Amino acid sequence: MKKTSTLLLAATLAAAAGPAAGAYPDRPIRMIVGFAAGGPTDVIARVLAQEMTRSLGHPVVVENKAGANSLIATREVAAAAADGYTVLFASLSHNVNWLLLGAKAGYDPLKDFAPVSNAASLPMVAVTAYQSPIQSMKQLIEQARAKPDTISYGSAGNGGSAHLAGAMLSTMAKARMIHVPFRGNGPALTEVMAGRVSFMFYPIIGVAANVQEKRLKVLAVGTPQAGAEFPGVPSMADVGFPDFQDTAPWVGLLAPAGTPRPVVQKLNQSMVEALRQPEVQKRLKELGAEVIGDTPEAFGTFLVQDQKRWAEVIKAAGITAE
């Protein structure tokens, strides 16, 4: 009887402590993505999920819960059991939604989640129509300062990455520009190419083909240094806007708050190992992404800084949820 009681007590204590690293996982893991299939966030999630399935020994299954700029997915994971079997592949909207909506967001981006790893960033480039009279970022800024509200910038919608990048430029340059939101990056880029919108910040992927076909020209790249993709095009730092790469949309893995430390560490190890694989790095480079793969602590610090940065931009630019 005493031996049975001891075993029961040990089992109870083990259950209370949560799953151990050695026992986790023992079933499939759901990786929730808040955007539709086929977009950059979804594609990167699927590339990593496939590699993580191999290292973890159980399927990592990507589920798309699109809608409300990832709010539906984020709320679901925030309310999920903190056992490592439901995780969120998040993006820049994670902090921004909360900053714009407050309590209406239905979650706290820092308190309700355990950071696992920042996977990658997706730098953007400033583009204008090929036939545009604007020849450089310097010229664009000079015109915006001299003639307020004559320069417009497009975006995929209010509070999205292109909107925030444009607002940040407007704030840093102390120049009034007009934001023109669209329902997606595609329609916004079409209007830029037609010359009806002055410029926009757009993900690097897909830009080169439009440049070669003389539909777009690149004014600056949002990376710390100019790159080989666009010879002769300066970086935003080169034209007087250092640290502009911080506007790049990021994608990373989060678990519900309270997920046991050994589980978070195992997920982190699996993701970092996946990001080190040559085939994964090649695929992400094709998407225009820059691989990160950091520790839970580093990702947590980044999220705090990311929230502070966008809070300042949103306040300075007067950005609202509508």
N, C-alpha and C positions, 0 to 999 in steps of 0.2 A: 504493500500500500504506500509506504514511504517513497519507494522508488517511483511509483506511478505519479505521486504528487509532485515529486521533483521534476519529472519529465514534463508534466503539464505546466508547471511554473516556468520552466525553460522555454517551452513553446509559446507561452503567453508573452514572456519578455521579448522573445525574438519577433513576434508579430507586432508588438508595440514599437520596436525599434525600426520597423520598416524593412523592405527588401535589402538584402546585402548585395554588394557588388558581384560576388561570386554567383549568386542565385539569379541575378537579373541579366537579361530578360528571360522569361520562360514562356512567352507568347508574343504574338505580333504587336508592334508599336504603331500607333496612328500618328502620322505627321500631318497636321492640319495646315493648309495654305488658304489664306483669305482672298485669293484672286482666282480668276478663271484659268483653266488649263491652257498651256501654250505661251503664257507670258514669261518674262525673265525670272520672276520669283518662283513660279511653278516649275520651270525647266531646271533651274539650279537645285531646287528641292528634290526633284526626281533623280537627278544625277547623283546627288549625295545619298539619297535613300537607298539607291541600288548598291552603292559601295558599302554603306553602313550595314545593310542586310548581311553582307558577306562576313564582316568582322564581328557582328553581334550574334550571328547564328540563328536569328529569327527575322521574319519579314518586317521591314519598315515600310508601311503602306501610306502613300500620299493621298490625302483626301482634300478635295477642293470645296471650300465653304465660302464661295464668293458672295459679295454683297456689302454695301455700306462701307466701302473703302476698308475692308478687312475687319469691321466691327463684329460681324457675326461669328467669324472664326475666333477672334480674340476673346470674346465673351465666353465662348464654349470652353476654350482651354483654361481660362481663369477659373471656371467653375468645376473643372474636371478633378478627378482624384489625383492626389499628389504622389503617384506611384511610378511615374516615368513611362506610362503606356499611352499617354495622350500628350503630345508636345506641339508647339506652335513654331512654324517657320515664318518668322515675322519680317517686317520691313520698316522703312522710315515712317509709315503711317502709325506705327505702334505708339510713339510718343505724340505725334501731331494730332491724332484723333482726340486724345485726352486733353491736350492743350486747347483745342478748339471747342470741345464739348463739355469739359469739366465732368461733373457727376453724371451727366447724361450719357457719357461714354460707357458707363457700366463696369468699369474696371480701373485700377490704378496700374500704370505701366511698370512701375518699379516695385511696389509692395505686393502685387498679386502674381509675380513671376520670379522664377529662379533662372538667371542667365546661364546658358550652357556654352555657347561660342558664337562669336561674330564670324560668319562664313566668308563674306565677300562684300566689296563695294562695287557700284556700277557708275563710274564717272560719266559726266555728261559733257557735251560740247555746245557752244553757242553757235547757232546756224542762222543764216539769212538766205533770201532768194539769190540765185546765181546772178540775176540781172539787177539786184538791188544797188542803188547808188552808195550804200554803206560799204566801205571797203575794209574796215578794221573795227575792233572793239573800241579803240581809242576814239575814232570818229563817231561811233554810236554814242559813247558817253558824252562827248563834247556837244553833240546835237541835243541830247536829252537834257543837259544842263542849260544850254542856251535857249532852248525852246521846250519848256515843260509840257508834258502830255502829247508830244508829237511822235514819240517812240512807243510802240506797243510790243508786248511779248505774249506769246501763246502758251497754253498749258493744257494738260489732260483733265483739268478740273480744279476747283477751289481746294487749296490745302495740299495739292499733290507736289511731287518733287520739283517739277518744272516751275510751278507757281512760286514755291518757296525759294528756289534758286534765283528767279527773276526779282522777287521781292528783296532778297538779300543783296543782290547787285544794286538795285535801286537805292536801298538804304546806305550801303557802303559808299556808293558814288555820290550820294546826296543829290540825286536826280529824279524828278517825277516822271514815271512811266505808267502806261495804261496796261493793266492785266486783262487779257481776253481768254476766258476759259472755254474749253470745248469738251465734248464727250469722248475723250480718248486722245492719245498722242497722234494717231493717224490723221484725224480731221484737222488738228492744230497744225501739223506739219504741212498739210495740203495748202492751208491758207498762207503759211509762211512762204512756201514755194511760189504761190501765186502773187506774192508781194502785197497782200492785203493786211498782213500782220508783219511788223518789222523784223522780229527775230524770236527765237525761243531756245531754251536749253533742252537738249534731246539726248537720250542714251547713245553712246558711241556706236553700238551695234546698228547696222543698217544705214549709217550716214555715208560711208565711203562710196557705196553704189550710187547714191544720189549726187554726190560730188563729181564722180566720174562721168555721169550722164548730164552734167551741167544743169542740175535743178537746184542745187544748194552750194553755198560756200561756207566754210567754217571760219568763224571770227576768232575763236579761242577755245582751248581745251581745258576742261576742269580738273586737270591732274597737276601735281606739283611741278613737273617739268614737261616741256613740249615733247611729243612722241613721234615715232617714225610713221605712224598711220597717216598723219597730215603734215608733210614736210613744209617748213616755212611758217607754220601756224603757231603763234605763241601760246603759252599757258596763261591762265588767269593771273597767276603770280607775276608773270613777265609784264603784264599790262597794269600792274599796281594793285592787285587784289590777292594777297597771300592767304593761304589756308582755305581757298575757295573749294578745295577738294572735299572739305567737310560737308558740302551740300550734296555730295554723291549719295544716292539711295544705297542703303545697306540691306543685307539680308542675313539673318542669324537665327539660331535655335534657342527657344525658351521653353521651360517646363513650368508647371504650376508651382506657386510658392509653397514651401514645405516639402518639396521632393527631397528624399534622403540624399545626403552628400555623396555617398558612394555611387548612387544611381546617376547623379549629375556628372560625376567624374567619369563614369563609364561612357555616358553619351558623349561627353566632351572628347574623350580619347578616340572614340569611334569616328567622330566628325573630323577631328584634326588629322587622323590617319587617312581618311577619305580625301581630304583636301591636298594631301601630299602625293597622291597617286598621279603619275604623269598624264594618264588619259583624262583624269578629272581636271587637272590644270589646263590641259589643252582645250577641253570643251568649254571651260569657263572663260578662257582667253578669247575663244571664238565669239562668246556672248558679250565681250567687252568688259568682263568683270576682272577685278583685282582680288586675288585670294588673300584672306586674312588668317582665319584659324587661330584664335587666341584662347586664353584661359577663361573660366567663368568669372574670375575676379576682374580681369582686364575688360571683359565684355560688360560687366556691371558698371565699371567706372565710365566706359564709353557711353552707356545708356544715360547715365546721370548728366554727362557733359552734353550729349545730344539733346536732351530735354531742355537744358539751360540755353543752349544756342538757339533752338527754334522758338523758345519762349520769348527771347529778346527780339528775334526777327518778326514774329507774329505781332508783338506789341508795337514795335517801331513802324511796321507797315500797315497796322490797323486791319489785319486779316481776321475775318470772322468765319463761322461755319457755313454761312450762306453766301 
